[in-house]
């Protein structure tokens, strides 16, 4: 798990998952910030991208072209989710009266929020629509669980010295109470909460599930009696859209692991989620679509620019699911232009989104589980 909106400057976004050859396990002691090895891995990815940008994917005879899109049923239904946005972006009265993101030259949270939701709508085949019911620009600092809050001077001093408040846990319960989130969810005013907060302003997780049956969603669930499930996404305006999409990706992995009852994407697969996330490193010749940190040809976390070509069943998931035909094709990271954000969009676009249920009783549209989890017993 990771407290992503507090990630250090230049650190790599997303929780550090173990290699997909073994079931996912999570340590409550794991902190959000990255080890230096992950930072170096990201730097290596950038260099590899530059070196391998000209590499072409290899296509096998009789398989689907790279730009083939899955066939969508006519009048494909869609769902609309209501979003409350809490933007912790205080005004710095002693530094020109500008917002925190302006003073530190971060991205504009309004633009990031719009791009993030637009990307998710696009990659879900427009199945998921979003209605921002309220966007609150907060002239305050987010609370820590121990009662501490930064102010203008203490935060900028911490930024300068790189010595930040510990322990770094954010006070979710105070935020839930302050903004009346449980009631608003019960009254169907809000389905989803997005927090924008700068690095180290407090210790938010990338995603946190709240509600009566809340379970692991890249962090421990917050149990709230009588409240339907909802997710609080905490995103970082210092980072780009690729990191916001990665945070949503870890939420996706957690929910689908819950739905299918486990996750082992090596050779010993137990269900479709295992099968979807296989990578060539752990299942040679049987790779499918990979996971958030590992593309199908990845050999390390964040290996989004790997020029090595592998045989993958990704086209079978994109075009034929749920009627698999064994379609395979060999490709490398040129499939997503060696780019972090484009890989994640590629990955989301391969998630099943067909009507009906599979022979195992699970929905053929995984997006329903990811954003409409209250509607189905297996995702509650």
Secondary structure, 3 states (H helix, E strand, C coil): CCCHHHCCCCCCCCCCCCCCCCCCCCCCCCCCCCCHHHHHHHHHHHHHHHHHCCCCCCCCCCCCCCCCCCCCCCCCCCEEEEEEEEEECCEECCCCCEEHHHHCCCCCHHHHHHHHHHHHHHHCCCCEEEEEEEEEEECCCCCECCCCCCCHHHHHHHHHHCCCCCCCCECHHHHHHHCCHHHHHHCCCCCEEEEEECCCCCCCCCEEEEECCCCCCCCCCEECCCCCCEEEEEECCCCCHHHHHHHHHHHHHHHHHHHHCCCCCCCCCCCHHHHHCCCCCCCCCCECCCCCCCCCCCCCCCCCCCCCCEEECHHHHHHHCCCCCCCCEEECHHHHCCCHHHHHHHHHHHCCEEEEECCCCCEEEHHHHHHCHHHCHHHC
